[in-house]
Structure formats: structure tokens, C-alpha cells
Amino acid sequence: MKANTHGEKALLAAEKLVEKMGGMENSPHTQDLPLFVRGDTPSYAGIATFLKTPYIVDLDNVKDLDVAFVGAPFDVGTTFRPGTRFGPESMRSISKLFKTYNFEAGIDLALELQMGDIGDIYSIHQIDREMEQLSSAISSIVKQNVFPVVLGGDHSIAYGTIMGVTKAVEGNIGVIQLDRHLDMTPLMMGEKMHDTPLYHAGSIPNLDPKNIVHIGIGGWQNDARAAAGTKQRGQTVLTVDDVVDLGVDKVAEIALEKAWANGVKAVYLTVDVDVIDSGISNGTGWPEPGGLLPREVLRLVKKLAEPGLIGMEVVEVSPPYDDANQQTALMGVRIICDTLCSLVVNKRLPLK
């Protein structure tokens, strides 16, 4: 019988997945309980790696992974309220709620990908030195054909992570940013703070500013000179109103066309959680009302991942300002999982 609803399609996909897993009778829930916690149950117990993936201590083993989760616990680049250095820890802990199976797509990431958590990049509380740390770490991961998922950290880290990608890729790259803010101010407080990373990334030799796209920009926390500079550099800006008027799919189409233009070899995705309306996701350094809705963001990352990505990051999760349910950290985890799911569905992962 033909499946007519998304729910029916998902249930048929689940049946196929269960066959791939060895059938209903091989469920771990029907087996004897171990003495110590291993695997994904119970959710509240176990070591808090991202999605309970193996912790990779030996960095020589990173090459065996398809996806490497890596923390960037850095918030020296904040200009209002700090706390994002605890973002990686918060996303790891709340990721225990997630399974690696996605209902709608009918895939299990753990069956499709070799994933591991390689821990945190050592944070040095001096911005230029931290950018070197980030650049070296991400470059090493990408050169091994491993997909880096960076858990931020404030958005200043994007200059270092993007620099690392450009060092590892032969040819030009593009960048798509989901954010309420342009992050295009040359300097704040005389430093490369979290208001500045896309300005400096646009000066990297193999990143043409015309291949940088901003989605979700708006509100009362941007700088007019930064906006004018964004136009002068030929970057593309798509606001929340553009998403409302044009629709998510059209905005994604425009963003992909611009980011991949002129022979770009790879595109990097940077997501600031403040792109989401602050009434829903307020655990961040610069909350701004009127942002995108979770469903819009999740569909956006799904569409943006369809042609493939070289890596991604989620930044500005600030646990001291999150609610008791870790709602903002939860959203960060969901963004990552949905992006990985789309990459697998579209056969863009594994990279090897």
C-alpha cells in the first residue's frame, strides 16, 4: 500500500531500518542489564560526550571518524554578558536526551557514520592566540576528510574556525551564517570580538566576501557602518522578513546560489542561536526578539546541507542565561542533528 502521509512514510522507513539493525528481537531493551552504564540508556547517566559518542583521546584516531564533535569553550570575545564558555558542556549534557535515530528521515546516524567526541580545544584567553588554536585544530580535522562539528563558544571563534577550513581546502570556500547580527564590525573594544568574525573572515585570501551569506539579520542590535560595509563587500543579506515573505526554501536557494558561486569548492555553516526568537531561545549573549522560529531554522539547515558542507558550528549558547530545561542548548543540539541527518540523506556524508 502506498504511503500517503509523512507519518506513514516514516513508519515504513522505520521497518526497513529495524531490518538493517537485525530485527525486532535484537533490541537492547530486551537484553540483560549491564553492571555499568554503557550505550544510550538511561538518558540521565553515562559520560556526557555529544550524543554519547565515543570519547576519542588519541587524536591520531581522528582520521578513522566521519564526524568529530569538538568543543570551543571560549567567551573572551563577548561584549555584553559572558557564559558561552560553558556552551559545549551544556550541549553535551542535554544531548543525552537525543537518540541517533531520526523519525522523519528513517535513518540512524550511528549506523551511517563513525562519530566521536574529541573533547575541547584548549582555550587561551587571548583572542589572537585563540584564533591560532582554533585554526590549527579545525585545519587538522578537515585535512583528514573528517567533518568537524564545533560546539561554541562565542561567535568570535568563527574567524578561527573558518581560517582553519580555508587552510585545509584547495580552492575557494563559501560561508553561510544564520544570525540576528551581521558580525561585520571591524573591531569592538579594539579587538576581534564576537561582533567581528565575518568581517575578518572576508579578508582571508581564498574566501571571497561575495561568497558570504547572512540569514536572519534584523532588529535593533546591528551597526549601520557594518551594514554599509557588508554591501560594499558584495555580501548577501537575507532578513527574517525575507524568510517570511519568500519562504524558507526560496531563501535557502538564494543563499546556496551565492555561497557556491564562482567555483567555490566547499561551504561552511556557522549558526548563532540568537537567530532564533529570544522568547523561545533566550540562553544567549545578545538575545533579540523577532527572530526565526525553530521550525524555520531546522528546515533552513536541512536545505542548506543538501549540496554538502565542509563543516559546521553552533555558537552563543550561554547556559547561565538559559532556562531550567536548557532550551537553548537543546535547540543547538537539534540544529546539529538535523544538519547531519540532511547530509546523510543527500549522501554528502561520509566524506571519505
C-alpha positions in Angstrom: 0.0 0.0 0.0 1.3 3.4 -0.9 2.1 5.7 2.0 0.1 8.9 1.8 1.2 10.9 4.9 4.6 11.8 6.2 3.8 9.6 9.2 3.1 6.6 7.1 6.3 7.1 5.2 8.3 7.4 8.4 6.8 4.2 9.8 7.7 2.3 6.6 11.3 3.7 6.9 11.4 2.5 10.5 10.5 -1.0 9.4 13.4 -1.0 6.9 15.8 0.4 9.5 14.8 -2.3 12.0 15.6 -5.0 9.4 19.0 -3.4 8.9 19.5 -3.5 12.7 18.8 -7.2 12.8 15.1 -7.3 13.6 12.8 -6.6 16.4 14.1 -9.4 18.6 17.6 -7.9 18.9 16.5 -4.8 20.8 19.0 -3.9 23.6 15.9 -3.1 25.7 15.1 -6.9 25.9 18.7 -7.9 26.9 20.2 -8.4 30.3 21.2 -5.2 32.0 24.9 -4.4 32.3 26.5 -3.7 35.6 27.7 -0.3 34.5 26.1 2.2 32.1 27.1 1.7 28.5 25.3 2.8 25.4 22.4 5.3 25.2 20.3 4.3 28.2 19.4 5.6 30.7 19.5 9.1 29.3 20.4 10.7 32.6 23.5 8.6 33.2 26.8 8.0 31.5 29.7 10.2 30.4 28.5 13.4 28.7 30.0 13.2 25.3 28.0 14.6 22.4 25.2 12.1 21.6 27.0 9.7 23.9 29.5 9.0 21.1 32.9 7.5 22.0 35.4 9.9 23.6 38.5 9.9 21.3 41.5 10.5 23.5 44.2 9.6 20.9 44.0 12.3 18.2 45.8 10.0 15.8 42.5 8.1 15.7 40.5 11.1 14.5 41.2 10.0 10.9 39.0 7.0 11.5 36.0 9.2 12.1 33.4 10.6 9.7 32.3 13.3 12.2 34.3 14.8 15.0 32.5 16.8 17.7 34.8 19.3 19.2 34.2 22.0 21.9 35.4 25.6 21.8 34.8 26.8 25.4 35.7 30.4 24.8 33.9 33.6 25.7 36.6 36.3 25.9 35.0 37.7 22.7 31.7 38.6 24.3 30.8 42.3 24.6 27.7 42.1 26.8 27.2 39.1 29.1 29.6 36.2 29.2 28.9 32.5 29.8 29.3 30.8 26.4 32.5 29.1 27.6 30.0 26.7 29.2 28.1 26.1 25.9 29.9 22.9 24.9 29.3 21.4 28.3 25.6 22.3 28.2 25.1 20.9 24.7 26.9 17.7 25.5 24.8 17.1 28.7 21.4 17.8 27.1 22.3 15.7 24.0 21.8 12.7 26.2 18.1 13.2 25.6 18.6 12.5 21.9 18.8 9.2 20.1 20.7 8.8 16.8 17.6 7.7 15.0 15.5 10.3 13.2 11.8 9.5 12.8 11.1 11.6 9.7 14.1 10.6 7.7 14.1 6.9 8.8 17.9 6.8 9.4 20.1 6.2 12.3 23.3 8.3 12.3 25.1 5.7 14.4 24.6 3.2 11.6 25.6 5.6 8.8 28.6 7.4 10.4 31.6 6.9 12.5 31.2 9.6 15.1 33.3 10.6 18.0 33.8 13.4 20.6 37.4 14.6 20.6 36.9 16.9 23.6 37.7 20.7 23.8 40.2 22.8 22.0 42.4 24.3 24.7 41.2 27.8 25.2 43.7 30.6 25.7 42.2 33.8 27.0 43.9 36.0 24.4 41.9 36.4 21.2 44.6 36.2 18.6 46.2 33.2 20.2 42.9 31.5 20.5 42.2 32.1 16.8 45.5 30.2 16.1 44.4 27.4 18.3 41.0 27.1 16.6 42.6 27.4 13.1 45.1 24.6 13.7 42.6 22.3 15.3 40.0 22.6 12.5 42.5 22.5 9.8 43.9 19.2 11.1 40.4 17.7 11.3 39.3 18.8 7.8 42.6 17.7 6.2 41.8 14.1 7.4 38.4 14.2 5.5 36.6 14.4 8.8 33.6 16.6 9.2 34.1 19.0 12.2 31.1 19.9 14.4 32.2 22.8 16.6 30.3 23.5 19.9 30.8 27.1 20.8 31.8 29.3 22.5 31.0 32.9 21.5 30.9 33.8 17.8 34.4 35.3 17.7 35.5 31.7 17.3 34.2 31.8 13.7 37.2 33.7 12.4 39.5 31.0 13.7 37.3 28.0 12.6 36.8 29.5 9.1 40.5 30.2 8.8 41.2 26.6 9.6 38.8 25.4 6.9 40.5 27.7 4.3 43.9 26.3 5.2 42.7 22.8 4.6 40.7 23.3 1.4 42.4 23.7 -2.0 40.4 26.4 -3.7 37.8 29.0 -2.5 35.2 28.4 0.2 31.9 30.0 1.0 30.3 30.7 4.3 26.6 30.8 5.3 25.8 32.4 8.6 22.5 32.2 10.5 22.4 35.1 12.9 20.4 38.1 14.0 23.6 40.2 13.7 25.9 40.8 10.8 29.1 40.4 12.9 30.7 42.6 10.3 32.2 45.4 12.6 36.0 45.6 12.0 36.8 45.9 15.8 35.0 46.2 19.0 36.8 47.4 22.1 39.9 47.4 19.9 39.7 43.6 19.5 38.3 40.9 17.2 35.2 40.3 19.4 32.0 38.3 18.6 30.7 41.3 16.5 33.6 41.0 14.1 34.3 37.4 12.7 32.7 37.7 9.3 34.4 40.9 8.6 37.8 39.4 9.2 36.9 36.1 7.5 36.2 38.0 4.4 39.9 39.1 4.3 41.2 35.5 4.0 42.7 35.0 0.5 40.6 32.0 -0.5 37.3 33.3 0.9 35.7 35.9 -1.4 33.3 38.1 0.6 30.8 37.7 -2.3 30.5 34.0 -1.2 29.4 35.0 2.4 25.7 34.9 3.0 23.9 36.1 6.2 20.4 34.8 7.0 18.1 36.1 9.8 19.6 39.5 10.2 17.5 42.3 11.7 16.3 44.2 14.8 18.0 46.8 17.0 21.5 45.4 17.6 23.3 46.0 14.3 25.7 48.8 13.3 24.9 51.0 10.3 28.5 51.2 9.2 28.9 47.5 9.4 25.7 47.1 7.3 27.1 49.6 4.7 30.4 47.7 4.7 28.6 44.4 4.1 27.0 45.9 1.0 30.3 47.3 -0.2 31.9 43.9 0.0 29.2 42.4 -2.0 27.8 40.0 0.6 24.3 38.8 0.6 21.9 39.6 3.5 18.5 37.8 3.9 16.4 39.1 6.8 13.7 37.5 8.9 11.2 39.4 6.7 12.8 37.7 3.7 12.2 34.3 5.2 8.6 35.3 6.0 7.9 36.8 2.5 9.9 34.5 0.3 9.6 31.3 2.3 12.4 29.1 3.8 13.0 27.1 0.6 13.5 30.2 -1.6 15.8 31.8 0.9 17.9 28.6 1.1 18.0 28.6 -2.7 19.3 32.1 -2.9 21.8 31.5 -0.1 23.2 28.4 -1.8 23.5 30.1 -5.2 25.5 32.9 -3.7 27.7 30.8 -1.4 28.6 28.3 -4.1 29.1 30.8 -6.9 32.3 31.2 -8.9 33.8 27.8 -8.5 33.7 27.5 -4.7 34.9 24.1 -3.5 33.2 23.9 -0.1 30.8 25.8 2.1 31.0 26.1 5.9 27.9 26.7 8.1 28.0 28.9 11.2 24.8 29.1 13.3 24.4 31.6 16.1 21.5 30.5 18.3 20.4 34.1 18.7 18.9 33.8 15.2 16.0 32.2 17.0 13.4 34.4 18.6 14.6 35.2 22.1 11.2 34.3 23.6 12.0 30.7 22.7 15.7 30.6 23.0 17.0 33.1 25.5 20.1 31.5 26.8 22.5 33.6 24.7 24.7 36.6 25.0 22.7 39.1 22.8 19.0 38.0 22.8 16.9 39.7 20.2 13.1 39.4 19.9 11.5 38.8 16.5 13.9 36.2 15.3 13.2 33.0 13.3 11.1 30.2 14.7 12.7 26.8 15.4 10.9 25.0 12.5 12.2 27.7 10.1 15.7 27.2 11.3 15.6 23.5 11.2 14.2 23.5 7.7 16.8 26.0 6.7 19.7 23.9 7.8 18.2 20.9 6.2 18.0 22.7 2.8 21.4 24.4 3.2 23.0 21.0 3.8 21.6 19.3 0.7 24.5 20.1 -1.7 27.0 19.3 1.1 29.1 21.2 3.7 32.7 21.0 4.8 31.9 21.6 8.5 29.6 23.5 10.9 29.4 25.2 14.2 26.8 26.3 16.7 27.7 29.2 18.8 26.5 31.6 21.6 24.7 29.0 23.8 25.1 30.7 27.2 24.0 28.3 30.0 23.9 31.0 32.8 21.0 32.7 30.9 19.3 29.5 29.7 16.2 28.2 31.4 16.0 25.2 33.7 15.1 23.0 30.7 18.3 24.0 28.8 16.1 25.1 26.0 18.7 27.0 24.1 21.3 24.2 24.4 18.6 21.7 23.3 18.0 23.8 20.2 21.7 23.9 19.5 21.8 20.1 19.6 18.8 19.8 17.4 20.3 22.1 14.8 23.4 19.9 14.6 21.5 16.6 14.4 19.2 17.9 11.7 22.1 19.1 9.6 24.0 15.8 9.9 20.8 14.0 9.0 20.3 16.0 5.8 23.9 15.4 4.9 23.5 11.7 5.2 20.1 11.6 3.4 21.7 13.5 0.5 24.7 11.3 0.5 27.1 14.2 1.4 28.4 12.3 4.4 30.6 10.4 5.0 33.2 12.5 3.1 35.6 9.6 2.6 
